[in-house]
């Protein structure tokens, strides 16, 4: 099962990619940069969710 942060992170990455592409197409550098930043934040959030899931599984095994 995926953690909420993992799912939210993936969604933020997709949103960021869309923003980045829209910025490139329209020539709006600020939108492009915001999209890239959202992708980074999304990747961090996704990774945090994966770690959270791993910790939960490990704790369950120890009980």
C-alpha positions in Angstrom: 0.0 0.0 0.0 1.2 3.5 -0.8 1.4 6.1 1.8 -0.5 9.4 1.4 2.7 11.4 1.1 3.9 9.1 -1.7 0.7 9.7 -3.6 0.6 13.4 -3.0 4.3 13.6 -4.0 3.6 11.9 -7.3 0.7 14.2 -8.0 2.8 17.3 -7.3 5.4 16.0 -9.7 2.8 15.6 -12.4 1.4 19.1 -11.7 5.0 20.5 -11.8 5.7 18.8 -15.1 2.5 20.3 -16.6 3.5 23.8 -15.3 7.0 23.4 -16.6 5.7 22.4 -20.1 3.1 25.2 -20.1 5.8 27.7 -19.2 8.0 26.5 -22.0 5.2 26.7 -24.5 4.0 30.1 -23.5 7.5 31.5 -22.9 6.8 32.2 -19.2 10.0 31.5 -17.5 8.5 32.0 -14.0 5.9 29.3 -14.6 8.6 26.9 -16.0 10.7 27.5 -12.9 7.8 27.0 -10.6 7.0 23.7 -12.3 10.5 22.5 -11.9 10.4 23.5 -8.2 7.1 21.6 -7.7 8.7 18.5 -9.2 11.5 18.6 -6.8 9.2 19.1 -3.8 7.0 16.3 -5.1 10.0 14.0 -5.4 11.0 14.8 -1.8 7.5 14.2 -0.6 7.2 10.9 -2.5 10.5 9.7 -1.0 9.3 10.7 2.5 6.2 8.6 1.9 8.3 5.6 0.8 10.5 5.9 3.9 7.4 6.2 6.1 5.9 3.0 4.5 9.2 1.2 5.1 9.3 2.2 8.7 5.7 1.1 9.3 6.4 -2.3 7.7 9.5 -2.8 9.8 7.7 -1.9 13.0 4.9 -4.3 12.1 7.5 -7.1 11.6 9.1 -6.4 15.0 5.8 -6.7 16.9 
